[in-house]
Amino acid sequence: MIRGSPAPELRVPLERLQRLKPLRTWNVDFEASRLKDGDVPLQVGDVLVIADKTIRVELVLDQTSDGVMVAGVVSTTWSGDCSRCLRPVEGTATAEVEELFEEHPREGESYLLHEEFIDLEPMVRDAILLELPVGVVRCLRREECSDLSLKFLGAMDEEGDSEASAVVDPRWAPLEALVFEEEEGPRNS
């Protein structure tokens, strides 16, 4: 049994490629919420695809002896928090794709080509997830982000937390005795 795609826009009828003048392009826009798997959004770590934003798919399909080659661009908007100041950050994930769809796909190398259609959903999902930022996400307004962290550190000193920052982990104590050329003597803790 073939599962119905939550985004029917991503099902391309093969008869389009078998006409005398084949329609080789497939350009669609649809809401990102239609691509999620059940209740699971498109997400990598703390970065996720915004459900009410548009996913744009611009593809060219070519029939080959092995199946159908699909090439083009998939793009959408993602959201996450700045790793430094925790402000919300949005960005664009744009993936260039070139994938083969065949009747007997090889895992990790090609996608399933159904008898009457191509289901682009798995390819689009993979392309978007691979383009989401992994790890550190930075603000687009770097100056404000830097100023915010300096203000936060200044506020800590004003609140009397400077004593807590003066406590040295005993494992690092031997490093305090190191003297560098520009220093005049060992630092006092």
TORLO-745608 format. One record per residue (C-alpha): residue number from 1; chain; x, y, z. Coordinates in steps of 0.001 Angstrom, whole numbers, plus 500000, padded with zeros to 6 digits. Layout:
[NUM "A" [X Y Z]],
...
END
This chain:
[1 "A" [500000 500000 500000]],
[2 "A" [501321 503422 499051]],
[3 "A" [501002 506080 501701]],
[4 "A" [499430 509319 500496]],
[5 "A" [501747 512295 500569]],
[6 "A" [500615 514995 503031]],
[7 "A" [501638 517467 500312]],
[8 "A" [499945 516353 497073]],
[9 "A" [501865 519154 495336]],
[10 "A" [504903 516890 495618]],
[11 "A" [503396 514049 493579]],
[12 "A" [504416 514369 489936]],
[13 "A" [502447 512213 487464]],
[14 "A" [504834 510283 485198]],
[15 "A" [502565 510838 482209]],
[16 "A" [503882 514430 482144]],
[17 "A" [507235 513060 480982]],
[18 "A" [505767 510651 478433]],
[19 "A" [503987 513212 476247]],
[20 "A" [505221 514282 472809]],
[21 "A" [506145 517625 474348]],
[22 "A" [506939 516679 477940]],
[23 "A" [506354 519150 480747]],
[24 "A" [509722 518855 482437]],
[25 "A" [509516 521628 485030]],
[26 "A" [507803 521313 488401]],
[27 "A" [507467 524550 490372]],
[28 "A" [505315 524575 493494]],
[29 "A" [504935 526580 496691]],
[30 "A" [503223 525079 499722]],
[31 "A" [503015 525607 503468]],
[32 "A" [505802 523926 505465]],
[33 "A" [503306 522431 507929]],
[34 "A" [502158 520056 505175]],
[35 "A" [505587 518423 505085]],
[36 "A" [505873 517455 508740]],
[37 "A" [505668 513779 509666]],
[38 "A" [502682 513456 512007]],
[39 "A" [503284 515844 514902]],
[40 "A" [507035 515987 514275]],
[41 "A" [508114 519279 512644]],
[42 "A" [511110 519610 510337]],
[43 "A" [513754 520265 512967]],
[44 "A" [517453 519737 513653]],
[45 "A" [518398 520490 517263]],
[46 "A" [516890 523844 518221]],
[47 "A" [516494 524999 514610]],
[48 "A" [513161 524297 512949]],
[49 "A" [511304 525081 509768]],
[50 "A" [508561 527600 510490]],
[51 "A" [505229 525817 509928]],
[52 "A" [503336 528737 508387]],
[53 "A" [506129 529716 505980]],
[54 "A" [506335 528649 502353]],
[55 "A" [508515 525908 500941]],
[56 "A" [509450 526680 497345]],
[57 "A" [510309 523817 494995]],
[58 "A" [511717 524577 491522]],
[59 "A" [512703 521400 489683]],
[60 "A" [513509 520040 486243]],
[61 "A" [512720 516370 485580]],
[62 "A" [514545 514274 482971]],
[63 "A" [513642 510738 482034]],
[64 "A" [516746 508491 481904]],
[65 "A" [517310 504804 481213]],
[66 "A" [517525 504165 484978]],
[67 "A" [514506 506225 485999]],
[68 "A" [513923 509954 486418]],
[69 "A" [516619 512496 487292]],
[70 "A" [515340 515439 489331]],
[71 "A" [517447 518596 489662]],
[72 "A" [516717 522056 490996]],
[73 "A" [516335 524129 494147]],
[74 "A" [514323 523710 497355]],
[75 "A" [514119 526627 499798]],
[76 "A" [512310 527657 502965]],
[77 "A" [512650 529754 506120]],
[78 "A" [513967 528402 509423]],
[79 "A" [513899 529745 512976]],
[80 "A" [516171 529262 515973]],
[81 "A" [517742 531147 518864]],
[82 "A" [521081 532936 518775]],
[83 "A" [523589 530802 520650]],
[84 "A" [525036 533892 522298]],
[85 "A" [522167 536218 523238]],
[86 "A" [519184 533829 522807]],
[87 "A" [517288 536263 520575]],
[88 "A" [515111 534646 517901]],
[89 "A" [516930 534296 514580]],
[90 "A" [515438 533501 511177]],
[91 "A" [517284 532419 508077]],
[92 "A" [516776 530782 504717]],
[93 "A" [517676 527196 503897]],
[94 "A" [518326 526754 500177]],
[95 "A" [519281 523333 498860]],
[96 "A" [520391 522458 495367]],
[97 "A" [519238 518936 494570]],
[98 "A" [520166 516415 491912]],
[99 "A" [518600 513052 492685]],
[100 "A" [517687 509878 490844]],
[101 "A" [514287 508218 491255]],
[102 "A" [514212 504546 490206]],
[103 "A" [511976 501484 490593]],
[104 "A" [514498 499676 492800]],
[105 "A" [516194 502436 494791]],
[106 "A" [519533 501929 496491]],
[107 "A" [519398 503104 500077]],
[108 "A" [521073 506467 500488]],
[109 "A" [521687 506819 496739]],
[110 "A" [518278 507111 495066]],
[111 "A" [514569 507440 495767]],
[112 "A" [511587 505230 494908]],
[113 "A" [509943 505724 491518]],
[114 "A" [506316 504583 491715]],
[115 "A" [504474 503163 488705]],
[116 "A" [502410 506266 487988]],
[117 "A" [504061 509103 489882]],
[118 "A" [507164 510471 491564]],
[119 "A" [506748 511295 495252]],
[120 "A" [509140 514203 495837]],
[121 "A" [508324 514486 499555]],
[122 "A" [511227 512359 500915]],
[123 "A" [513745 514194 498721]],
[124 "A" [512410 517635 499685]],
[125 "A" [512397 516711 503388]],
[126 "A" [515982 515375 503227]],
[127 "A" [517213 518421 501301]],
[128 "A" [515727 520871 503801]],
[129 "A" [516936 519008 506886]],
[130 "A" [520469 518819 505479]],
[131 "A" [520508 522600 504919]],
[132 "A" [519393 523603 508424]],
[133 "A" [522211 525037 510547]],
[134 "A" [523690 522610 513038]],
[135 "A" [525420 523787 516191]],
[136 "A" [526005 527495 516713]],
[137 "A" [523433 529953 515347]],
[138 "A" [524461 533619 515346]],
[139 "A" [522450 536835 515273]],
[140 "A" [522306 538809 512086]],
[141 "A" [522877 541929 514228]],
[142 "A" [526295 540981 515603]],
[143 "A" [526913 544407 517201]],
[144 "A" [523729 544266 519278]],
[145 "A" [524472 540675 520255]],
[146 "A" [528007 541630 521415]],
[147 "A" [526729 544693 523293]],
[148 "A" [524108 542592 525048]],
[149 "A" [526649 540089 526344]],
[150 "A" [528921 542914 527590]],
[151 "A" [525964 544561 529351]],
[152 "A" [525104 541220 530953]],
[153 "A" [528659 540745 532214]],
[154 "A" [528679 544319 533550]],
[155 "A" [525380 543700 535349]],
[156 "A" [526865 540618 537003]],
[157 "A" [529755 542666 538407]],
[158 "A" [527376 545362 539689]],
[159 "A" [525233 542774 541460]],
[160 "A" [528189 541537 543492]],
[161 "A" [528702 538308 541587]],
[162 "A" [532339 539224 541052]],
[163 "A" [533297 537093 544085]],
[164 "A" [531769 534048 542415]],
[165 "A" [533830 534718 539298]],
[166 "A" [537003 535033 541427]],
[167 "A" [536640 531472 542741]],
[168 "A" [539105 529319 540842]],
[169 "A" [538576 525654 540155]],
[170 "A" [541435 523887 542016]],
[171 "A" [542242 521878 538899]],
[172 "A" [543152 525132 537115]],
[173 "A" [545170 526595 540015]],
[174 "A" [548586 525538 538581]],
[175 "A" [547840 527624 535495]],
[176 "A" [547538 530739 537652]],
[177 "A" [551250 530479 538463]],
[178 "A" [552273 530629 534803]],
[179 "A" [554118 533794 533825]],
[180 "A" [554053 535115 530287]],
[181 "A" [556504 537615 528811]],
[182 "A" [554100 540533 528967]],
[183 "A" [553267 539882 532640]],
[184 "A" [555519 541075 535452]],
[185 "A" [554880 538313 537942]],
[186 "A" [552453 535544 538944]],
[187 "A" [548854 536603 539348]],
[188 "A" [547406 536774 542840]],
[189 "A" [544165 534892 543339]],
END
